[in-house]
Amino acid sequence: MWSRLSRPGVNSHGRAEVDAPMPRPHPPHPARAVLVMRRITIERAAAETGYTAPWVSRVLNRREPASPAFRRRLAAFLRMPQSALFHDDEAQDGVA
């Protein structure tokens, strides 16, 4: 039987040890930084573009691909070119 101090995955304070977070395969789209700098919430960006907040968050954090319609709508809402808001590699190879 494991003692409290020698159990795998438990530190000396009896708390679970947490591994370092896994690195993201891709950084977020630049649009995410634009929203932060302008103090625009994901919820507002979602409402303005006609998508749900969870989906917008997943897209901006590159967990899902950005659809052409979303790219157009967000660019129009932010009054910026799509090329400044999204990484080009996703459009070329479909990487999310």
N, C-alpha and C positions, 0 to 999 in steps of 0.2 A: 504494500500500500504506500502511496506517495505521501510524504509529509507536506505540509502547507508550503514550505520554503523550497521544496525541490520538485514540485509538479511542473511538467512541461507546460509552457504557455501562461504561467502565473509568476508575477514578480514577487519580491520580498514583502510587499505590502498587501499581498493577497489579491491584487488586481490583475486582470487579464493583460498580457502583453499584446501590443498592437504592432503589427508589421507596418513598415513605411508604406504609404499609398503607392499604388502602381502608377508609373508615369503614363501620361496620356499619349496615345499614338499621334495625335495632332493637336496643335494649340487651337483655342477658340477662333472663330472668324473675327476679323477686325470690327465687324458690326457690333459685336458684344462690347468692345471697348468704347465705341461711339455712344452706345446707349448709356453706359456707366458715366462717361464724361458729361453727357447732357442730362444726367439724372432722370432718364426715362426708364421706367420699370418694364420688365418682361411682359407684365399684364397689359400695360398700355400699348406696347408694340404689338402684342397679339390682337388687342381690340382694334387697333388702327389698320392691321393687315388682314383681319378676318380669320385668324387661326387661333388655336387654343394656346394658353401660356405654357403648358408642359411641352407641347410640340415645338414651339418657338425656342424654348430653352434647349431642347435636345438638338435642334438644328444649329443654333448659334454656338453650342459647345461641341459641334461636329460629331454628335452621336447618330444623327440621321442626315441624309443629304437634303440640301436646300432645293426646293422645287423652283423651276423658272418663274412661276407665278409669285411665289413668296419673295424671291430675289427682286422682282420688279416692284412689288408692293412695298417692301421695306425701303428700297432705294427711293421710291417716290415719297414715302412718309418722312424719311430723313433728309430728302433733297440732296442726295449724294449719288455718284455713279456706282453701279453694281460692282465694278472692278475695285473700288476702294473699300467695299464692305465684305467681300467674300474672297477666300483664297481660290486661285485659279485651278489648283490641282483637283479639286472636287468636281468641277465641271468637266475636266478632261478625262479623269479616270473613275469617277463615281465613288471616290473614297469618302466615307462619312466620318 
